[in-house]
Structure formats: structure tokens, C-alpha cells
């Protein structure tokens, strides 16, 4: 039997900022690595920011 699909919560205001900061904190925690790993982490951080900004732009600034 199929289960009901729950509504996906929409993060707004301080919740969205806190969520984004926690994502960045996880990446920063891994920064104590080799130079190669640090480069990869920085690339991931830039990609994460690009994706987040894209999500915000298509969601009518709901996430800010």
C-alpha cells in the first residue's frame, strides 16, 4: 500500500540562514586536510553556494 507523501517544509528567514550556515560549518570542519583536499573542499563550497543562490533565485527569494 502506498504511503502519503508529506509536504516538504520551506525554510525562510533565520531558519534558512541557520541551515546554510550548518552546511558551511560541515565543510569548514574538514578544512584541516591536505592542500589537495582543501582545494576540493573550496570547489565544493563554491558549487554549494552557486546551487543555493540558483535555488533562491528560482524560489522567489524564499530562502533568504
Contact map, one row per residue, 1 for C-alpha under 8 A:
1110000000000000000000000000000000000000000000000000000000000000
1111000000000000000000000000000000000000000000000000000000000000
1111100000000000000000000000000000000000000000000000000000000000
0111110000000000000000000000000000000000000000000000000000000000
0011111000000000000000000000000000000000000000000000000000000000
0001111100000000000000000000000000000000000000000000000000000000
0000111110000000000000000000000000000000000000000000000000000000
0000011111000000000000000000000000000000000000000000000000000000
0000001111100000000000000000000000000000000000000000000000000000
0000000111110000000000000000000000000000000000000000000000000110
0000000011111011000000000000000000000000000000000000000000000110
0000000001111111100000000000000000000000000000000000000000000111
0000000000111111100000000000000000000000000000000000000000000011
0000000000011111110000000000000000000000000000000000000000000000
0000000000111111111000000000000000000000000000000000000000000000
0000000000111111111100000000000000000000000000000000000000000011
0000000000011111111110000000000000000000000000000000000000000011
0000000000000111111111000000000000000000000000000000000000000000
0000000000000011111111100000000000000000000000000000000000000000
0000000000000001111111110000000000000000000000000000000000000000
0000000000000000111111111000000000000000000000000000000000000000
0000000000000000011111111100000000000000000000000000000000000000
0000000000000000001111111110000000000000000000000000000000000000
0000000000000000000111111111000000000000000010000000000000000000
0000000000000000000011111111100000000000000000000000000000000000
0000000000000000000001111111110000000000000000000000000000000000
0000000000000000000000111111111000000000100010000000000000000000
0000000000000000000000011111111000000000000000000000000000000000
0000000000000000000000001111111100000000000000000000000000000000
0000000000000000000000000111111110000000100000000000000000000000
0000000000000000000000000011111110001100100000000000000000000000
0000000000000000000000000000111111000100000000000000000000000000
0000000000000000000000000000011111111100000000000000000000000000
0000000000000000000000000000000111111100000000000000000000000000
0000000000000000000000000000000011111110000000000000000000000000
0000000000000000000000000000000011111111000000000000000000000000
0000000000000000000000000000001011111111100000000000000000000000
0000000000000000000000000000001111111111110000000000000000000000
0000000000000000000000000000000000111111111000000000000000000000
0000000000000000000000000000000000011111111100000000000000000000
0000000000000000000000000010011000001111111110000000000000000000
0000000000000000000000000000000000000111111111000000000000000000
0000000000000000000000000000000000000011111111100000000000000000
0000000000000000000000000000000000000001111111110000000000000000
0000000000000000000000010010000000000000111111111000000000000000
0000000000000000000000000000000000000000011111111100000000000000
0000000000000000000000000000000000000000001111111110000000000000
0000000000000000000000000000000000000000000111111111000000000000
0000000000000000000000000000000000000000000011111111100000000000
0000000000000000000000000000000000000000000001111111110000000000
0000000000000000000000000000000000000000000000111111111000000000
0000000000000000000000000000000000000000000000011111111100000000
0000000000000000000000000000000000000000000000001111111110000000
0000000000000000000000000000000000000000000000000111111111000000
0000000000000000000000000000000000000000000000000011111111100000
0000000000000000000000000000000000000000000000000001111111111111
0000000000000000000000000000000000000000000000000000111111111000
0000000000000000000000000000000000000000000000000000011111111000
0000000000000000000000000000000000000000000000000000001111111110
0000000000000000000000000000000000000000000000000000000111111100
0000000000000000000000000000000000000000000000000000000111111111
0000000001110000000000000000000000000000000000000000000100111111
0000000001111001100000000000000000000000000000000000000100101111
0000000000011001100000000000000000000000000000000000000100001111
